[in-house]
Amino acid sequence: MALKATEICLLGEALGKELAGRRILKASLYGERALFLDLQGKGEGRLALVLDNQEPRAYLADSLPRFKPIEGHFAEIIRKELTNARILSVSSLNEDRILVFSLRVTNAVFKEERRSLVFEMIPRQANLVLLGEDGRILVSHRPGTLQDERPLIRGMHYMAPKKPEVGARIDMDFDVQSYFQHCIALEDELRRKRKKDMFGSLIKGVERKIRQLEKKEERLQEDRRKALEHSQDGRLGELIYTYWDEIPSGATSFEAEGVTISLDPRKTLSQNAESFYKRAKKAKETARYSERFLEEARKEKEELSLALAQLEASDEAGLEAMAKDLGILAGTRPGRKERPFLGSATLPYLVSHEGVSYLFGKNARQNDCLTFLYCTARNHLWFHVMGDSGAHLILKKDGASEEEKFFAAELVLLASKKEEGDVMCAFRKAVAKGSAPGEAKVREFETIHVRKIGEEARKAFEGATRWIPNRS
């Protein structure tokens, strides 16, 4: 639910206390309707302004890892105007559902000027409007036309919307810190929307190919069914020769052994028999080829289904970083003859032991996908053999015990075809992708030495299965 006007007044006071005097290091559109401002100084490192239709929100949160900003006219002007701006104050406008961020910027000739960023936190009409020193509009997220009751066009003076008699309410008792946590909890939905914006056409392209293959399967199954109906027609030819003397000249059909056999009166009996032999042969070939093509279609559909599951489970930032390596770009669709960029070849392996999941890769591509696409939880542990190439392993649990860490070290040695040695253990947040496939850069880690791998680990490793997102 959206905040009411009195709660937005309280929110403005709290933000003003936290933000006054702080500098904006970077202004970026995280999604089509989410502006993130990275802040300098102590406290939360990010101011988020989200233009959600149902619940517009403004809150403070920790900074996010690097991401590719959304481009566009609004984003370009906001980035140009607000980068390095200093926040002077935050207040509500007319005691309405509008926050005004007063800013001081340095223009192109190094002269200080004032700016105002107006956030209209009105459901279904949420908007961000940047004003110049004279109160004229520089840019609006939702620009209007001259025919509008309140035109929001560059160069025109800003007019505030009419204040409603009663504001929308929120179900919780308003507490600023609780409100911030509530907003942060909604960021998973923001990430899903951003992923859809960035890679939606790619996902839809895969879904479209799956639907096409399903229709192809139906056609092939029907072709195979019809072919099988005629695969025994050679028997009809044999019956013609068996009952040759009993078939009247010019007959269009005859009965034999409980079967009615149609004949072409324009052909001789031997020609009719030969037609049945040829039809049976063709039917068997059609059935054989249909079965082969059906199996190929099923395999291709399974690969694309795996690709889709992996795309949906992938970390959006990881997809951006690995788009070139995977052969995909945002806004693209897979071509008809392109091989799936993700599929069975990129699935890691899973060991489940005492309620804990351990995932590992067996080659560079699986390692990359595991560490940088599927398992990117910052506080999960990452394992790799020291000083050599080998498997990546993720222990999918917060606060793993020493026994679980040692068990993971044993598994990663087995996956790397080693019997003993030192294993590095690091938080996933300390691991970055290297320049080569499967390469990782680790900032901080501890070392675990394994002198002898236990039988329990060997048995668990032998029972490893392929991990499929949303299926295991």
Secondary structure, 3 states (H helix, E strand, C coil): CCCCHHHHHHHHHHHHHHHCCCEEEEEEEEECCEEEEEECCCCCCEEEEECCCCCCEEEEECCCCCCCCCCCHHHHHHHHHHCCCEEEEEEECCCCCEEEEEEEEECCCCCEEEEEEEEECCCCCCEEEEECCCCEEEEECCCCCCCCCCCCCCCCECCCCCCCCCCCCCCCCCCHHHHHHHHHHCHHHHHHHHHHHHHHHHHHHHHHHHHHHHHHHHHHHHHHHHHHHHCCCHHHHHHHHHCHHHCCCCCCEEEECCEEEECCCCCCHHHHHHHHHHHHHHHHHHHHHHHHHHHHHHHHHHHHHHHHHHHHHCCHHHHHHHHHHHCCCCCCCCCCCCCCCCCHHHCCEEEEECCEEEEECCCHHHHHHHHHHHCCCCCCEEEEECCCCCCCEEECCCCCCHHHHHHHHHHHHHHCCCCCEEEEEEEHHHEEECCCCCCEEECCCEEEEECCCCHHHHHHHHCCEECCCCCC
